[in-house]
Amino acid sequence: MKLDLIPPQPPIVAERFVLRPVRRSDAGLLSLYTSDLRVARFTRSIPHPLPPGATEAFIHRAQDPERSEDVWVMDGAEQGLSEVLGVIALDRMERDQSEIGYWVAPAFWNTGIASEAVGALLAANPQKAKTVFAEVFQDNPGSARVLTNAGFEYIGDAEAYSVAREAKVATWTYLKKLD
C-alpha cells in the first residue's frame, strides 16, 4: 500500500534550540550519540553496538516522503550548544493519534532539553493529533517525569522489545489529549 506523500515537517522554535528536520550532515553526531549504550538501551529500536550504515539508514527513513514518522533534531547551534542535542519524533497512528518518542545525548541529560522539546512539539502539534501516546521503559524514570510534567497521564504497564538489550522490557504507557 502506497502512502500519500508527506510534506517536509516544519522547523519548530523552542527557547534554547530549534527542532528541525534531520540532515545528512547530522550523521556524525547521530552516530556518536546512538552508539552510546546509555542512549540505545532506553530506546526500542537503536541497536548496540551500532552496525555500519545504521545512521545513514535512519536518516534516509527520516527524509523519505512516504514516511509514517516525522523526525526532528534538537539543534542548539544558534544558542552556542551542540548542533545535535537529541532527536524527537512523532509517529502517525490511525484516528488522529500520534506516538511521541525522543532521546537526548547524555551530555545534556538533566538540563530540561527533553522537557523543552516535548513541550514545543506538543504546542506546535504538526500532525494535528487529538491524542498523543508515549511509552518509556520503567527503568527510565527521568523520561517518565518529562511526560508527566508535560501533562501526559499514565494509562498502564506493558512491555516492549529493546533491540539494544535483546529483551522485552517493562514499560509505562502515557497519553495526552490535545485541544
C-alpha positions as CSV (number, residue, x, y, z in Angstrom):
1,M,0.0,0.0,0.0
2,K,1.5,3.3,-1.0
3,L,1.0,6.2,1.5
4,D,0.3,9.7,0.5
5,L,3.4,11.8,0.1
6,I,4.1,13.7,3.4
7,P,5.3,17.3,3.2
8,P,8.6,18.1,5.0
9,Q,8.0,18.8,8.6
10,P,8.3,22.4,9.6
11,P,11.1,23.7,12.0
12,I,9.7,24.4,15.5
13,V,11.4,27.0,17.6
14,A,12.0,26.2,21.3
15,E,13.7,28.5,23.8
16,R,17.2,27.1,23.7
17,F,17.1,25.2,20.3
18,V,15.2,24.6,17.1
19,L,13.6,21.4,16.2
20,R,14.4,20.9,12.5
21,P,14.3,18.0,10.0
22,V,17.2,15.6,10.0
23,R,20.1,16.4,7.6
24,R,22.7,14.1,6.1
25,S,25.3,16.3,7.8
26,D,23.9,15.1,11.2
27,A,25.3,11.6,10.6
28,G,28.5,12.0,12.6
29,L,26.9,13.3,15.8
30,L,23.8,11.0,15.5
31,S,26.2,8.0,15.1
32,L,28.3,9.2,18.1
33,Y,25.3,9.6,20.4
34,T,23.3,6.5,19.3
35,S,26.4,4.3,19.6
36,D,26.4,5.1,23.3
37,L,24.8,2.2,25.2
38,R,23.3,4.8,27.7
39,V,21.2,6.1,24.8
40,A,20.5,2.9,22.9
41,R,19.3,0.9,26.0
42,F,16.4,3.4,26.6
43,T,15.0,3.1,23.1
44,R,13.2,0.3,21.4
45,S,14.9,0.5,18.0
46,I,18.6,1.6,18.4
47,P,20.9,-1.5,18.3
48,H,24.1,-1.8,20.3
49,P,26.7,-2.0,19.1
50,L,25.5,0.3,16.3
51,P,26.2,-1.5,13.0
52,P,27.7,0.2,10.0
53,G,25.2,2.0,7.9
54,A,22.5,2.2,10.7
55,T,22.7,6.0,11.0
56,E,22.6,6.6,7.2
57,A,19.5,4.2,7.0
58,F,17.9,6.2,9.8
59,I,18.5,9.5,8.0
60,H,17.1,8.0,4.8
61,R,13.9,6.9,6.5
62,A,13.5,10.3,8.2
63,Q,13.8,12.0,4.9
64,D,11.5,9.6,2.9
65,P,8.5,11.4,1.6
66,E,6.4,8.3,2.3
67,R,7.4,8.0,5.9
68,S,4.9,7.4,8.7
69,E,7.2,9.1,11.3
70,D,8.3,12.8,11.4
71,V,11.7,13.2,13.0
72,W,13.3,16.4,14.2
73,V,16.8,17.1,15.5
74,M,17.1,19.3,18.6
75,D,19.6,21.8,17.1
76,G,21.2,24.2,19.7
77,A,23.8,25.7,17.3
78,E,22.2,29.1,17.2
79,Q,22.4,29.3,21.0
80,G,26.0,28.1,21.3
81,L,25.0,24.5,22.1
82,S,25.6,21.3,20.0
83,E,24.1,21.1,16.6
84,V,22.6,17.8,17.7
85,L,21.3,17.7,21.3
86,G,19.0,14.8,20.6
87,V,16.1,13.6,18.5
88,I,12.3,13.8,18.9
89,A,9.7,12.1,16.6
90,L,6.0,11.7,16.1
91,D,4.8,8.5,14.5
92,R,1.4,8.8,12.8
93,M,-1.3,6.5,14.0
94,E,-4.9,6.0,13.0
95,R,-7.8,8.2,14.1
96,D,-5.8,11.5,14.6
97,Q,-3.4,9.9,17.0
98,S,0.4,10.1,17.2
99,E,3.1,8.5,19.3
100,I,6.0,10.6,20.6
101,G,9.5,9.4,21.2
102,Y,12.7,11.1,22.0
103,W,16.3,10.7,23.2
104,V,18.8,13.3,24.4
105,A,22.6,13.0,24.2
106,P,24.0,12.0,27.7
107,A,26.0,15.3,28.0
108,F,22.6,17.1,28.0
109,W,20.7,14.9,30.4
110,N,19.0,16.6,33.4
111,T,19.1,20.0,31.7
112,G,15.5,20.2,30.7
113,I,16.2,19.7,27.0
114,A,13.8,16.7,26.6
115,S,11.0,18.6,28.5
116,E,11.5,21.7,26.3
117,A,11.4,19.6,23.1
118,V,8.3,17.7,24.2
119,G,6.6,21.0,25.1
120,A,7.5,22.7,21.9
121,L,6.4,19.7,19.7
122,L,3.1,19.4,21.6
123,A,2.4,23.1,21.3
124,A,3.1,23.1,17.5
125,N,1.1,19.8,17.0
126,P,2.3,19.5,13.4
127,Q,0.4,16.3,12.8
128,K,-2.8,17.8,14.2
129,A,-3.2,14.9,16.6
130,K,-6.1,14.8,19.0
131,T,-4.3,12.2,21.2
132,V,-0.6,11.6,21.7
133,F,0.8,8.4,23.2
134,A,4.2,7.7,24.7
135,E,5.9,4.7,26.2
136,V,9.0,4.7,28.4
137,F,11.0,1.8,30.0
138,Q,10.3,1.5,33.7
139,D,14.0,1.9,34.5
140,N,14.0,5.4,32.9
141,P,12.1,7.4,35.5
142,G,13.6,10.7,34.2
143,S,11.8,10.2,30.8
144,A,8.6,9.4,32.7
145,R,8.9,12.7,34.6
146,V,9.3,14.6,31.3
147,L,5.9,13.1,30.2
148,T,4.0,13.7,33.4
149,N,5.4,17.3,33.6
150,A,4.1,17.8,30.0
151,G,0.6,16.7,31.1
152,F,0.6,13.1,30.0
153,E,-1.5,10.7,32.0
154,Y,-0.3,7.3,33.0
155,I,-2.6,4.6,31.5
156,G,-0.9,1.3,32.2
157,D,2.0,-1.0,32.2
158,A,3.1,-3.0,29.2
159,E,6.3,-4.3,27.7
160,A,8.3,-3.6,24.6
161,Y,11.3,-5.2,22.9
162,S,14.6,-3.3,23.1
163,V,16.9,-4.1,20.3
164,A,19.9,-2.9,22.3
165,R,19.0,-5.1,25.3
166,E,17.8,-8.0,23.1
167,A,14.9,-8.5,25.5
168,K,11.4,-7.4,26.4
169,V,11.4,-4.6,28.9
170,A,8.6,-3.4,31.2
171,T,7.2,-0.1,30.1
172,W,4.8,2.6,31.4
173,T,2.3,3.9,28.8
174,Y,1.0,7.5,28.8
175,L,-1.4,9.6,26.8
176,K,-2.2,13.3,26.4
177,K,-5.3,14.6,24.8
178,L,-4.8,17.8,22.8
179,D,-7.3,20.5,22.1
